[in-house]
Amino acid sequence: MEGFLTQQYQPTPIGDRMSNHGSKMAKVIMQPGVDIMAKAGSMVAYKGLIDFNPNPPAMGNLIKSWATGEGVQLMQATGQGELYLADYGADVVVMQLANEALSVNGPNILAFENTLQWGIERVKDVKMAFSGMGMFNVVLRGQGWVALTSRGTPAVLDTREAPTFVDTDALVAYTEGLQITPRRTAKFSSLIPGRGSGEAFQLGFQGQGFVVVQPAEDASSKFSVRG
């Protein structure tokens, strides 16, 4: 019995700074002086000596959070050992940025290295297409590891192959620099409840990069009337 348990569920071998442990946990190798920013309350286990500190956002980000509803409550993890993070059983996607930028839906952020720069930014061109509305994401820039969450196994779509259109409620993240084209596929009359397909608006992406899409439409709209 003991052998079965250790073979099936023991920690994965130490490897990359950040990696998947199964599909629903991120494992982080903690080192002194190299801190991790993680979603508040996402720690499920750790080995070693690790501390967790609240990280009040800078005033600028605080104002943006209020204005956009895209605020991300983060904590700072410091110390040495192995850290395990999860978010209520959501799938976890781990990736490494190499002097790149990733635009992420705020609630889908699980953790990132504090070597990355981050801020809340408006998605370009969306306001022009949907008058009175705006869409905001958290943008991570630089070199370092990132862990995202997804409701179910996500799809990573290569936007070089063809224009790629995504339901805004299923969008998790995309690489910065893509050409974004909002698209409306419904007539005004179909917006009346019971008369539409439920697929009225999409965002189109094209260029060198990829889009991460979860197999579930988030119930909370990413469009804010305050934008």
Salt bridges, closest charged atoms under 4 A:
ASP87 OD2 - LYS39 NZ 3.01
ASP91 OD1 - LYS24 NZ 2.76
GLU113 OE2 - ARG17 NE 2.65
GLU121 OE2 - ARG141 NH1 2.85
ASP158 OD2 - ARG160 NH2 2.75
GLU176 OE2 - ARG141 NH2 2.56
